[in-house]
Amino acid sequence: MTPTSPVPPGAAGITTAAVTGDRVRLTAVGEFDRDNQHLITTAVRHALDHGASHITLDAYRVTFLDAATVATLQRCQQAAAEQHATLHVSGIRGLPATVLSLTDAFPRLCPDAAPPQRHARVSPHPAKHRRAETLPVIQVETAERVRRCRELVERSRKLLGHID
């Protein structure tokens, strides 16, 4: 197994970044959802077929993932375990890390990393310093984000229910 060419700009994909003996480091780039999650499965299967026993998926450059992708990662991890191999995700941050955390997949997929904080961010600027007309806009944006997160969590839980 040899390192592969980089992912074109603006595209989602996975490359084989490094191979050292039975250790393979895959690099994921871009947004992953139900339409392209098969890229993860293909890359992990390829690594397993070539004798990898320790697979690390570097997700530092992943900008989005959905519940279907979380389920795919968990299935890939299970497939690796069935072949006496390991699959771990590293470098994940931002929204993708939050999705893993909200679906309770973070501890299993990223055992060497600290999960993202689940508390709300504290603004460095007290609300009293904001102009009065901006507060309703902020409240609407926050409510919309909370609603969207709840939808993602619910969909993720439903998908995870199909895995077990």
The 8 nearest C-alpha neighbors of each residue, nearest first, counted from 0:
[[1, 49, 2, 18, 46, 15, 45, 23],
 [0, 2, 3, 18, 15, 17, 16, 23],
 [3, 1, 15, 16, 17, 4, 0, 18],
 [4, 2, 15, 14, 1, 5, 16, 13],
 [3, 5, 14, 6, 2, 15, 16, 7],
 [6, 4, 14, 7, 3, 13, 12, 16],
 [5, 7, 12, 8, 10, 4, 14, 13],
 [6, 8, 10, 5, 9, 11, 12, 4],
 [9, 7, 10, 6, 11, 5, 29, 28],
 [8, 10, 7, 11, 29, 6, 28, 30],
 [11, 9, 8, 7, 29, 12, 6, 28],
 [12, 10, 29, 28, 30, 31, 9, 6],
 [11, 13, 28, 6, 27, 10, 38, 14],
 [12, 14, 27, 26, 28, 25, 38, 15],
 [13, 15, 26, 3, 25, 16, 5, 4],
 [14, 16, 25, 2, 3, 17, 24, 26],
 [17, 15, 2, 25, 24, 14, 26, 3],
 [18, 16, 24, 23, 2, 15, 19, 25],
 [17, 19, 23, 22, 20, 24, 1, 2],
 [20, 18, 22, 21, 23, 17, 24, 51],
 [19, 21, 22, 18, 51, 23, 50, 52],
 [20, 22, 51, 52, 19, 50, 53, 23],
 [23, 21, 53, 19, 20, 51, 18, 54],
 [24, 22, 18, 54, 17, 51, 53, 55],
 [23, 25, 55, 17, 16, 54, 56, 15],
 [24, 26, 15, 56, 16, 14, 57, 55],
 [27, 25, 57, 14, 13, 56, 16, 15],
 [26, 28, 13, 58, 12, 57, 61, 60],
 [29, 27, 61, 60, 11, 12, 13, 26],
 [30, 28, 11, 61, 62, 10, 60, 31],
 [29, 31, 63, 62, 11, 64, 61, 32],
 [32, 30, 64, 36, 35, 63, 68, 29],
 [31, 33, 65, 34, 64, 36, 68, 35],
 [32, 34, 36, 67, 35, 68, 31, 65],
 [33, 35, 32, 36, 31, 37, 67, 68],
 [34, 36, 37, 33, 32, 38, 31, 11],
 [37, 35, 38, 33, 68, 39, 32, 31],
 [36, 38, 40, 35, 39, 41, 34, 71],
 [39, 37, 41, 36, 40, 35, 42, 12],
 [40, 38, 42, 37, 41, 36, 43, 13],
 [39, 41, 37, 43, 38, 42, 44, 75],
 [40, 42, 38, 44, 39, 43, 37, 45],
 [41, 43, 45, 39, 44, 40, 38, 46],
 [42, 44, 46, 40, 45, 41, 39, 47],
 [45, 43, 47, 41, 46, 42, 48, 40],
 [46, 44, 48, 42, 43, 47, 41, 49],
 [45, 47, 43, 49, 44, 51, 48, 42],
 [48, 46, 51, 44, 50, 49, 45, 43],
 [49, 47, 45, 46, 50, 44, 51, 43],
 [48, 50, 46, 47, 51, 45, 0, 44],
 [51, 49, 47, 48, 21, 52, 46, 22],
 [52, 50, 21, 47, 46, 22, 53, 49],
 [51, 53, 84, 21, 85, 22, 50, 54],
 [54, 52, 22, 85, 51, 84, 86, 23],
 [55, 53, 86, 23, 24, 85, 22, 87],
 [54, 56, 24, 87, 88, 86, 25, 57],
 [55, 57, 88, 25, 26, 24, 58, 89],
 [56, 58, 26, 89, 90, 59, 25, 88],
 [59, 57, 91, 61, 27, 90, 60, 89],
 [58, 60, 90, 91, 61, 57, 92, 89],
 [59, 61, 28, 58, 62, 29, 27, 91],
 [62, 60, 29, 28, 58, 59, 63, 30],
 [61, 63, 30, 29, 60, 95, 64, 94],
 [64, 62, 30, 95, 61, 31, 94, 65],
 [63, 65, 31, 95, 32, 30, 68, 66],
 [64, 66, 32, 68, 67, 69, 31, 63],
 [65, 67, 155, 69, 68, 70, 154, 158],
 [68, 66, 70, 69, 65, 33, 71, 32],
 [67, 69, 71, 65, 66, 70, 36, 32],
 [70, 68, 66, 72, 71, 67, 73, 65],
 [69, 71, 73, 67, 68, 72, 74, 66],
 [72, 70, 68, 74, 69, 73, 75, 67],
 [73, 71, 75, 69, 70, 74, 76, 68],
 [72, 74, 76, 70, 71, 75, 77, 69],
 [75, 73, 77, 71, 76, 72, 78, 70],
 [76, 74, 78, 72, 77, 73, 71, 79],
 [75, 77, 73, 79, 86, 74, 78, 72],
 [78, 76, 80, 74, 79, 75, 73, 81],
 [77, 79, 75, 81, 80, 76, 74, 82],
 [80, 78, 84, 76, 82, 77, 81, 85],
 [79, 81, 83, 77, 84, 82, 78, 85],
 [80, 82, 78, 79, 83, 77, 84, 76],
 [81, 83, 79, 80, 84, 78, 47, 52],
 [84, 82, 80, 81, 79, 52, 85, 78],
 [85, 83, 52, 79, 80, 82, 53, 86],
 [86, 84, 53, 79, 80, 54, 52, 87],
 [85, 87, 54, 76, 55, 53, 79, 88],
 [88, 86, 55, 108, 109, 56, 54, 89],
 [87, 89, 56, 109, 108, 55, 57, 58],
 [90, 88, 57, 91, 58, 56, 109, 87],
 [91, 89, 59, 58, 57, 92, 88, 112],
 [90, 92, 58, 59, 96, 89, 95, 88],
 [93, 91, 96, 95, 90, 59, 94, 97],
 [92, 94, 96, 95, 97, 91, 62, 115],
 [93, 95, 97, 96, 98, 63, 92, 62],
 [96, 94, 98, 63, 97, 64, 93, 92],
 [97, 95, 92, 99, 94, 98, 93, 91],
 [96, 98, 94, 100, 95, 99, 101, 115],
 [97, 99, 101, 95, 100, 96, 94, 102],
 [100, 98, 105, 104, 96, 102, 97, 101],
 [99, 101, 105, 97, 103, 98, 102, 104],
 [102, 100, 98, 103, 99, 97, 152, 104],
 [101, 103, 99, 104, 100, 155, 98, 152],
 [104, 102, 100, 101, 105, 99, 106, 107],
 [103, 105, 99, 102, 107, 106, 100, 108],
 [104, 106, 99, 100, 108, 109, 107, 103],
 [107, 105, 110, 109, 108, 104, 103, 114],
 [108, 106, 105, 110, 104, 109, 87, 103],
 [107, 109, 87, 105, 88, 106, 110, 104],
 [108, 110, 88, 105, 106, 111, 112, 107],
 [111, 109, 106, 107, 112, 108, 87, 105],
 [110, 112, 109, 113, 89, 106, 87, 108],
 [113, 111, 109, 110, 114, 89, 106, 90],
 [112, 114, 115, 111, 110, 109, 106, 116],
 [115, 113, 112, 116, 100, 105, 106, 96],
 [116, 114, 97, 117, 113, 96, 100, 92],
 [115, 117, 118, 114, 97, 119, 113, 100],
 [118, 116, 115, 119, 97, 100, 101, 114],
 [119, 117, 116, 120, 121, 115, 97, 114],
 [120, 118, 121, 117, 116, 122, 141, 145],
 [119, 121, 122, 118, 117, 116, 123, 141],
 [122, 120, 123, 119, 124, 118, 125, 126],
 [121, 123, 124, 120, 125, 126, 119, 129],
 [122, 124, 121, 125, 120, 126, 128, 129],
 [125, 123, 122, 126, 128, 129, 127, 121],
 [124, 126, 127, 128, 123, 122, 129, 121],
 [127, 125, 128, 129, 124, 134, 122, 130],
 [126, 128, 125, 129, 130, 124, 131, 134],
 [129, 127, 126, 125, 130, 124, 131, 123],
 [130, 128, 126, 127, 131, 133, 134, 125],
 [129, 131, 132, 133, 128, 134, 127, 126],
 [130, 132, 133, 134, 129, 135, 127, 128],
 [133, 131, 130, 134, 135, 136, 129, 137],
 [134, 132, 136, 131, 130, 135, 137, 129],
 [133, 135, 137, 136, 132, 131, 138, 130],
 [136, 134, 138, 137, 133, 139, 132, 131],
 [137, 135, 139, 133, 138, 134, 140, 132],
 [136, 138, 140, 134, 135, 139, 141, 133],
 [137, 139, 135, 141, 136, 140, 142, 134],
 [138, 140, 142, 136, 141, 137, 143, 135],
 [141, 139, 137, 143, 138, 142, 136, 144],
 [140, 142, 138, 144, 143, 139, 137, 145],
 [141, 143, 139, 145, 144, 140, 138, 146],
 [142, 144, 146, 140, 141, 145, 139, 147],
 [145, 143, 147, 141, 146, 142, 148, 140],
 [144, 146, 148, 142, 143, 147, 149, 141],
 [147, 145, 143, 149, 144, 148, 142, 150],
 [148, 146, 150, 144, 149, 145, 143, 151],
 [149, 147, 151, 145, 150, 146, 144, 152],
 [148, 150, 152, 146, 147, 151, 153, 145],
 [149, 151, 147, 153, 148, 152, 154, 146],
 [152, 150, 148, 154, 149, 153, 155, 147],
 [151, 153, 155, 149, 150, 154, 156, 148],
 [152, 154, 156, 150, 155, 151, 149, 157],
 [155, 153, 157, 151, 156, 152, 150, 158],
 [156, 154, 66, 152, 158, 153, 157, 151],
 [155, 157, 159, 153, 158, 154, 160, 152],
 [158, 156, 160, 154, 155, 159, 153, 161],
 [159, 157, 155, 161, 160, 156, 154, 70],
 [158, 160, 156, 162, 161, 157, 155, 70],
 [159, 161, 157, 158, 162, 163, 156, 155],
 [160, 162, 158, 159, 163, 157, 156, 70],
 [163, 161, 159, 160, 158, 70, 74, 73],
 [162, 161, 160, 159, 158, 74, 73, 70]]
